[in-house]
Every structure is written in C-alpha cells, then in structure tokens.
Amino acid sequence: MEASLESQFWPRLWEQRRTVVLSVLREHSALIDWVADLGCNTCGLASVLANSCDYAHISCVDLDPDMLAAAAVEPTEADLHQLRERPFIVDLFCGSIVGRDARLEGIDVVVLSEVIEHLDPGPLAALPRALFDFYRPKIVVVSTPNREFNVHFPNPRKVRDADHRFEWTRDEFKAWCDKAAADYGYTYTLTGCGTYPCCDRREHDDTGPATQFAVFMRPGATAELANKWPVAELTPPPPLLQHQRTQDSPWTFVRRVEYPWHKGPDLLPLFGPSSQSSNIDSQEDQGSLQQDLIEAVARALARISGAFHWCAAHSGHYLSSPSFLGRWRQPGWDWWWSW
C-alpha cells in the first residue's frame, strides 16, 4: 500500500494485519512449532516470533533477494544474555511461493499476508494446490485488500498499489476460499482488520474492513499437538541442501540463523502430552520414596542406639547407674531403650 494511504490508519494497517496473524498463531500455539511466511518481504513476522518461545522454526520465502538481504533476523546482544528456553531457527529462501519445495514438508502453519494480489493469473491458479495439497499444513492464514473499502481513500482507485494485479471484493474472496476449501478438504473462517482512516469518518458500513482474512483449518488438526517438550526429543529441521537446487527443492537457500538457547537439563517431560501417565508414575515413585525414607531413618536410629550402648559399655558404671537412668529414662521413652 502507498505510504500516503497507510498513514491514514492508527494503528497503522500493517500493524493491525500482523496483530491478526499473531492472534491466530497464539490461539493455536499448542498445534504450531514450525511456521512458513510466504512472501515474507523483510521477515518482519520472524523478528516478532523470535521474542516468543512458542515456536522453534520459521521458514521465510520471498522472490526478491534484496528484501531477504535486508532482513534483520540476526540475534541481538540481548539474546546472548537472556537465553531462550527452546531453540529458534530462521531459514531464508529465495523463490516463487507457488514453487513447491520439499524442504517445507511437515510445516504446521503457512502465512500469506498481502501476497496473493501480487500474483499473475497462472501462479494464482497454481497456489491452492501447492498450499493445500503439497504442503497440507494444519493452518493457512491468507490476507488480501478489500476493494470495496477503497471508496474511503482520497481519490478512490481500483487498486491501492501499482504492483497489485487485482483486488477482490468480499464476495470474490469468499468464492476463492470456498473453492479451495472444497477442493482440498479444509474449513475456513473469515475475519478482517482496518477500520475507517482516521481522517475520514464517513459512514460506509457496507464496505467492510480494509483488509480481509481467511483462516483455513485442516480437519483433525486440533488433535495434532506439536512436540515441543522435552527439547531433547524435538525432531531436527529437515536437511537444507544448501548448495543444491533440485526438482524437489527449487528455491535458493539464502542463509540460516540460529538463536542461542539454554541447553541445560530438560526437566519438563511431566508437562508434555504424557502428563497423565507421568502423574500416575510420580504417585508410585512418591510412595517408594516415602518407604525408602522410613528405612533410612530406621537405620540411622539403629546406628545411634548402637553408639549409645557402646558408650555405656566403655564408660564404667555411670551410664547404668540409677542416677543417670533416672534422669534420662523418662516415661514415654521406653521405645528408645528397647533398641
């Protein structure tokens, strides 16, 4: 979107869009460990996810190598002093988002924020198959401008940016979503963001929000929890094939960024998916520990008793004299003398 249009929103429209994406990821964080940002621009989403320990891996893909070169995804000095609980890896690839790359197989969620309107008819037609058939993630988040909202801008136009090949109305976007969901067995919900520009409060409630979103869910995905703990059992990311471009991996690998993290003993298996069985085991272990403690105390008392009787045998008759026994053998202490 042109800067003159973007400046009319508060919060700025790109911030509102990112908030929607982060809200979806947060809502389904138990299902997500690996995120793909297709059409990532300068990897702004990755820079935000780096502040969270909910995700371990994000793959950023863009067709423009200059955008990837400008991506600020390197760890900062603060990351070296405040270590993450879990690993976080950022992979950067240069290539077409409709070019299916085997290195993204097994991805949990795919995000396409303000991307599809930049596609020509051929790539746009090929996109659903790559997304919903080849990668088949648990969740797909797609956003695109709502053309009906353009009447709110000064000098209304058909598209907001010169690079936009099209902009859909809400009905056109819904028709695209209906077809993709029906063809590949997904369900979806529609939402949006971006209210009227702050300099224009005209009443056009029938136009909808500035940006329209679709959140696709694969059936049964809510039962497929991500394997996040313990860290030692995490499946490593797929091999990069950094210097190879094959038919199955057409994208050019740009670089990998690995954030420092605390690699100490992993003490969190009890909070993982097997927490119920772990709790049962812990109850049994607790009973065993109690029995071991009782036996240890009994052994300690036996040693003390033996030492006491040894002292009595080697210290003359004082310890067995009536004055000593009368002083220490009080009522209720007969159990001690029975050792």
C-alpha positions as CSV (number, residue, x, y, z in Angstrom):
1,M,0.0,0.0,0.0
2,E,1.2,3.5,-0.7
3,A,2.6,5.4,2.3
4,S,0.0,8.1,1.9
5,L,-2.8,5.6,2.4
6,E,-1.1,3.6,5.1
7,S,-0.6,6.8,7.2
8,Q,-4.4,7.3,7.5
9,F,-4.7,4.3,9.8
10,W,-4.0,4.1,13.5
11,P,-2.6,1.7,14.5
12,R,-1.0,1.5,11.0
13,L,-2.7,-1.1,8.8
14,W,0.4,-3.3,8.6
15,E,0.5,-3.4,12.4
16,Q,-3.2,-4.4,12.5
17,R,-2.6,-7.1,10.0
18,R,0.3,-8.5,12.0
19,T,-1.7,-8.4,15.1
20,V,-4.4,-10.6,13.5
21,V,-1.7,-13.1,12.3
22,L,-0.1,-13.2,15.8
23,S,-3.6,-13.7,17.4
24,V,-4.2,-16.7,15.2
25,L,-0.8,-18.2,16.0
26,R,-1.3,-17.6,19.7
27,E,-4.8,-19.1,19.7
28,H,-3.4,-22.3,18.1
29,S,0.0,-22.3,19.7
30,A,-0.3,-25.8,21.0
31,L,-0.5,-27.1,17.4
32,I,2.3,-25.0,16.0
33,D,6.1,-25.3,16.2
34,W,7.1,-24.6,12.6
35,V,5.8,-21.5,10.7
36,A,6.3,-20.6,7.0
37,D,6.0,-17.0,5.9
38,L,5.5,-17.0,2.1
39,G,6.1,-13.6,0.6
40,C,7.9,-12.6,3.7
41,N,9.3,-9.3,2.5
42,T,12.0,-8.3,5.1
43,C,11.0,-11.1,7.5
44,G,9.1,-8.8,9.9
45,L,7.0,-11.8,11.2
46,A,10.1,-13.7,12.1
47,S,11.6,-10.8,14.0
48,V,8.4,-10.8,16.2
49,L,8.2,-14.6,16.7
50,A,11.9,-14.6,17.8
51,N,10.6,-13.0,21.0
52,S,8.4,-16.0,21.8
53,C,9.3,-19.5,23.0
54,D,6.2,-21.0,21.5
55,Y,7.8,-21.6,18.1
56,A,11.1,-23.3,17.2
57,H,11.4,-22.8,13.4
58,I,10.3,-20.3,10.8
59,S,11.0,-20.5,7.1
60,C,10.8,-17.2,5.2
61,V,10.4,-17.2,1.4
62,D,10.4,-14.3,-1.0
63,L,11.1,-13.8,-4.7
64,D,13.1,-10.6,-4.1
65,P,16.7,-11.3,-3.0
66,D,17.2,-7.7,-2.0
67,M,14.3,-8.0,0.6
68,L,15.9,-11.1,2.1
69,A,19.3,-9.4,2.2
70,A,17.8,-6.5,4.2
71,A,16.0,-8.9,6.6
72,A,17.0,-8.1,10.2
73,V,16.7,-11.6,11.8
74,E,20.1,-11.9,13.5
75,P,20.3,-12.4,17.3
76,T,21.0,-9.3,19.3
77,E,23.3,-8.9,22.2
78,A,20.3,-9.2,24.5
79,D,19.7,-12.7,23.0
80,L,23.1,-13.8,24.2
81,H,22.5,-12.7,27.8
82,Q,18.9,-13.7,28.1
83,L,18.8,-17.2,26.6
84,R,15.6,-18.7,25.2
85,E,14.2,-21.9,26.8
86,R,13.9,-23.5,23.4
87,P,15.8,-23.3,20.1
88,F,14.7,-20.9,17.4
89,I,15.8,-21.3,13.8
90,V,15.1,-18.9,10.9
91,D,15.7,-20.2,7.3
92,L,15.6,-17.8,4.4
93,F,14.8,-19.0,0.9
94,C,14.6,-17.1,-2.4
95,G,12.0,-18.4,-4.9
96,S,8.4,-18.4,-6.1
97,I,5.8,-19.2,-3.4
98,V,4.0,-21.4,-5.9
99,G,7.2,-23.4,-6.5
100,R,6.7,-26.4,-4.3
101,D,9.9,-27.1,-2.2
102,A,10.3,-30.4,-0.3
103,R,12.2,-28.7,2.5
104,L,8.8,-27.4,3.8
105,E,7.2,-30.7,4.1
106,G,5.7,-31.1,7.5
107,I,5.1,-27.4,8.1
108,D,2.5,-26.6,10.8
109,V,1.2,-23.2,9.5
110,V,1.6,-21.1,6.4
111,V,1.1,-17.3,6.4
112,L,0.4,-15.3,3.2
113,S,-0.1,-11.7,4.3
114,E,-0.9,-9.3,1.5
115,V,0.7,-11.7,-1.1
116,I,-1.9,-13.2,-3.4
117,E,-2.9,-9.8,-5.0
118,H,0.7,-9.6,-6.4
119,L,0.3,-12.9,-8.4
120,D,-0.5,-13.2,-12.1
121,P,-3.4,-15.5,-13.1
122,G,-1.2,-18.5,-13.7
123,P,0.6,-18.6,-10.4
124,L,-2.6,-17.6,-8.6
125,A,-4.3,-20.7,-10.1
126,A,-1.4,-22.9,-9.0
127,L,-1.2,-21.6,-5.5
128,P,-4.1,-23.6,-3.8
129,R,-2.6,-26.9,-4.9
130,A,0.8,-26.0,-3.5
131,L,-0.7,-24.9,-0.2
132,F,-3.4,-27.3,0.5
133,D,-2.3,-30.4,-1.4
134,F,1.5,-30.5,-1.4
135,Y,2.3,-28.8,2.0
136,R,-1.1,-29.5,3.6
137,P,-0.4,-27.6,6.8
138,K,-2.6,-27.6,9.8
139,I,-3.4,-23.9,9.4
140,V,-3.2,-21.4,6.5
141,V,-3.7,-17.7,7.1
142,V,-4.3,-15.5,4.0
143,S,-4.9,-11.8,3.9
144,T,-5.7,-9.5,0.9
145,P,-7.1,-6.0,0.4
146,N,-10.8,-5.5,0.3
147,R,-11.6,-3.5,-2.8
148,E,-14.9,-2.3,-1.5
149,F,-13.1,-0.3,1.2
150,N,-11.2,1.8,-1.4
151,V,-14.0,4.3,-1.6
152,H,-12.8,5.7,1.8
153,F,-9.5,6.8,0.4
154,P,-8.9,10.2,-1.3
155,N,-9.1,9.8,-5.0
156,P,-10.6,6.3,-4.9
157,R,-8.9,3.8,-7.2
158,K,-9.4,0.3,-8.3
159,V,-6.1,-0.9,-6.7
160,R,-4.1,0.6,-3.9
161,D,-0.6,-0.3,-5.2
162,A,0.8,-0.2,-8.7
163,D,2.1,-3.8,-8.2
164,H,-1.3,-5.2,-7.4
165,R,-2.6,-7.4,-10.2
166,F,-6.1,-7.3,-8.7
167,E,-8.0,-6.6,-5.5
168,W,-11.1,-8.7,-4.6
169,T,-14.4,-7.7,-3.1
170,R,-15.5,-9.7,-0.2
171,D,-17.7,-11.9,-2.4
172,E,-14.9,-12.6,-4.8
173,F,-12.5,-13.6,-1.9
174,K,-15.2,-15.8,-0.4
175,A,-15.7,-17.6,-3.7
176,W,-11.9,-18.3,-3.9
177,C,-11.9,-19.6,-0.3
178,D,-15.0,-21.7,-1.0
179,K,-13.3,-23.4,-4.0
180,A,-10.0,-24.0,-2.2
181,A,-11.7,-25.4,0.9
182,A,-14.0,-27.7,-1.2
183,D,-11.2,-28.9,-3.5
184,Y,-8.8,-29.9,-0.7
185,G,-11.0,-30.7,2.3
186,Y,-10.3,-27.7,4.5
187,T,-12.7,-25.5,6.6
188,Y,-12.2,-21.7,7.0
189,T,-13.4,-18.6,8.7
190,L,-13.4,-15.1,7.5
191,T,-12.3,-12.0,9.5
192,G,-10.7,-8.7,8.8
193,C,-9.0,-5.6,10.2
194,G,-8.6,-1.9,9.4
195,T,-11.5,0.5,10.2
196,Y,-12.0,3.8,8.5
197,P,-9.0,6.0,8.0
198,C,-8.6,8.4,10.9
199,C,-9.0,11.4,8.7
200,D,-12.3,10.2,7.1
201,R,-15.2,9.1,9.3
202,R,-17.9,8.9,6.6
203,E,-20.5,6.3,7.2
204,H,-19.9,3.4,4.8
205,D,-20.6,0.4,7.0
206,D,-21.5,-1.8,4.0
207,T,-17.9,-1.7,2.7
208,G,-16.3,-4.0,5.3
209,P,-12.8,-3.7,6.7
210,A,-9.7,-2.5,4.8
211,T,-8.1,-6.0,4.9
212,Q,-9.9,-9.3,4.7
213,F,-8.6,-12.5,6.2
214,A,-9.3,-16.2,5.8
215,V,-8.0,-18.8,8.3
216,F,-8.1,-22.3,6.9
217,M,-8.0,-25.3,9.2
218,R,-7.3,-28.9,8.2
219,P,-9.8,-31.4,9.6
220,G,-8.5,-33.1,12.7
221,A,-5.6,-30.7,13.1
222,T,-6.8,-29.6,16.5
223,A,-5.8,-33.1,17.8
224,E,-2.3,-32.9,16.4
225,L,-0.4,-31.3,19.2
226,A,3.1,-30.0,18.4
227,N,6.0,-31.9,20.0
228,K,7.5,-29.1,22.0
229,W,8.7,-30.7,25.2
230,P,11.1,-32.2,26.2
231,V,13.5,-30.3,23.9
232,A,15.8,-33.3,23.7
233,E,13.1,-35.2,21.8
234,L,12.5,-32.5,19.2
235,T,12.8,-33.6,15.6
236,P,15.6,-31.6,14.0
237,P,14.6,-29.4,11.0
238,P,14.9,-31.2,7.6
239,P,18.3,-31.0,5.8
240,L,18.8,-27.8,4.0
241,L,20.7,-29.0,0.9
242,Q,22.2,-25.5,1.0
243,H,24.2,-25.8,-2.3
244,Q,21.8,-27.9,-4.2
245,R,18.8,-26.9,-6.3
246,T,16.8,-29.9,-7.5
247,Q,13.4,-30.5,-9.0
248,D,12.0,-31.2,-5.5
249,S,13.9,-28.2,-3.9
250,P,13.8,-25.4,-6.5
251,W,14.3,-22.5,-4.0
252,T,17.7,-20.9,-3.5
253,F,18.8,-21.2,0.1
254,V,20.0,-17.8,1.4
255,R,21.0,-18.4,5.0
256,R,20.1,-20.0,8.3
257,V,20.1,-18.1,11.6
258,E,20.2,-20.0,14.9
259,Y,19.4,-18.2,18.1
260,P,21.3,-19.1,21.3
261,W,19.2,-21.0,23.9
262,H,19.6,-22.7,27.2
263,K,20.9,-26.2,26.6
264,G,20.8,-27.4,30.2
265,P,19.0,-30.5,31.5
266,D,15.4,-30.7,30.3
267,L,13.2,-31.0,33.4
268,L,9.8,-30.6,31.7
269,P,8.7,-34.1,30.5
270,L,5.9,-34.1,33.1
271,F,4.2,-31.2,31.4
272,G,4.2,-32.8,28.0
273,P,1.4,-34.8,26.3
274,S,2.0,-37.8,28.6
275,S,1.4,-35.7,31.7
276,Q,-1.4,-38.1,32.9
277,S,0.7,-41.2,32.9
278,S,3.6,-39.2,34.3
279,N,1.4,-38.2,37.2
280,I,0.5,-41.8,37.9
281,D,4.1,-42.8,37.8
282,S,5.0,-39.9,40.1
283,Q,2.5,-41.1,42.7
284,E,4.0,-44.6,42.7
285,D,7.5,-43.1,42.9
286,Q,6.4,-40.9,45.8
287,G,5.2,-44.0,47.7
288,S,8.5,-45.7,47.1
289,L,10.4,-42.6,48.2
290,Q,8.5,-42.5,51.5
291,Q,9.3,-46.1,52.2
292,D,13.0,-45.5,51.4
293,L,12.9,-42.6,53.8
294,I,11.4,-44.6,56.6
295,E,14.0,-47.3,56.2
296,A,16.8,-44.7,56.1
297,V,15.6,-43.1,59.4
298,A,15.3,-46.6,61.0
299,R,18.9,-47.4,60.0
300,A,20.1,-44.0,61.4
301,L,18.4,-44.6,64.7
302,A,19.9,-48.1,64.9
303,R,23.3,-46.7,64.5
304,I,22.7,-44.1,67.2
305,S,21.4,-46.7,69.5
306,G,24.4,-48.9,68.8
307,A,26.7,-46.0,69.5
308,F,24.9,-45.2,72.8
309,H,25.2,-48.8,74.0
310,W,28.9,-48.8,73.0
311,C,29.4,-45.7,75.2
312,A,27.6,-47.4,78.0
313,A,29.9,-50.5,77.8
314,H,33.1,-48.4,77.8
315,S,32.3,-45.6,80.3
316,G,32.2,-47.5,83.6
317,H,29.1,-47.8,85.6
318,Y,27.9,-44.2,85.4
319,L,25.6,-44.7,82.4
320,S,24.0,-47.6,84.0
321,S,23.8,-46.1,87.4
322,P,20.4,-45.3,89.0
323,S,21.1,-41.5,88.9
324,F,21.7,-41.5,85.2
325,L,18.8,-43.8,84.3
326,G,16.5,-41.9,86.5
327,R,17.5,-38.6,84.7
328,W,17.1,-39.8,81.1
329,R,14.8,-42.8,81.1
330,Q,11.6,-40.7,81.4
331,P,8.1,-42.0,80.8
332,G,7.3,-42.5,77.1
333,W,11.0,-43.2,76.2
334,D,10.8,-47.0,76.8
335,W,10.8,-47.5,73.0
336,W,14.3,-46.0,72.8
337,W,15.7,-48.4,75.3
338,S,14.2,-51.3,73.5
339,W,16.7,-50.9,70.6
